[in-house]
């Protein structure tokens, strides 16, 4: 069987090859060792990265726009900074306590959580039939 070169593969394909290699060739050798949990964690991290690469890129933009709307400031495309700022605002209870803001916040948190669960634990989302909650 001829192996294809690495360079022509997309990032998703490279991750898939890494996952398959770890699962088939390395994971069985760690079954009875302390490294087994580390190997499973590495596989999980690769699977999450693969799911994020395959997800709709517009989702992150819509999430960022929602956070910017809730906080009333721009984050110049930095979704991580926006999430941290939203978490800090929630902890500090600095968001307006009016009804519409609370509804928008709740809706945003439900959608963002459902989206993260869809990427990190798709089996949970399938069992719970919660795909509709993530409507970014």
Secondary structure in CASP SS format (residue, H / E / C, confidence):
PFRMAT SS
TARGET T0000
AUTHOR 0000-0000-0000
METHOD secondary structure of the structure
MODEL  1
X C 1.00
X C 1.00
X C 1.00
X C 1.00
X C 1.00
X C 1.00
X C 1.00
X C 1.00
X C 1.00
X C 1.00
X H 1.00
X H 1.00
X H 1.00
X H 1.00
X H 1.00
X H 1.00
X H 1.00
X H 1.00
X H 1.00
X H 1.00
X H 1.00
X H 1.00
X H 1.00
X H 1.00
X H 1.00
X H 1.00
X H 1.00
X H 1.00
X H 1.00
X H 1.00
X C 1.00
X C 1.00
X C 1.00
X C 1.00
X C 1.00
X H 1.00
X H 1.00
X H 1.00
X H 1.00
X H 1.00
X H 1.00
X H 1.00
X H 1.00
X H 1.00
X H 1.00
X H 1.00
X H 1.00
X H 1.00
X H 1.00
X H 1.00
X H 1.00
X H 1.00
X H 1.00
X H 1.00
X C 1.00
X C 1.00
X H 1.00
X H 1.00
X H 1.00
X H 1.00
X H 1.00
X H 1.00
X H 1.00
X H 1.00
X H 1.00
X H 1.00
X H 1.00
X H 1.00
X H 1.00
X H 1.00
X H 1.00
X C 1.00
X C 1.00
X C 1.00
X C 1.00
X C 1.00
X C 1.00
X C 1.00
X H 1.00
X H 1.00
X H 1.00
X H 1.00
X H 1.00
X H 1.00
X H 1.00
X H 1.00
X H 1.00
X H 1.00
X H 1.00
X H 1.00
X H 1.00
X H 1.00
X C 1.00
X C 1.00
X C 1.00
X C 1.00
X C 1.00
X C 1.00
X H 1.00
X H 1.00
X H 1.00
X H 1.00
X H 1.00
X H 1.00
X H 1.00
X H 1.00
X H 1.00
X H 1.00
X H 1.00
X H 1.00
X H 1.00
X H 1.00
X H 1.00
X H 1.00
X H 1.00
X H 1.00
X H 1.00
X H 1.00
X H 1.00
X H 1.00
X C 1.00
X H 1.00
X H 1.00
X H 1.00
X H 1.00
X H 1.00
X H 1.00
X H 1.00
X C 1.00
X C 1.00
X H 1.00
X H 1.00
X H 1.00
X C 1.00
X C 1.00
X C 1.00
END
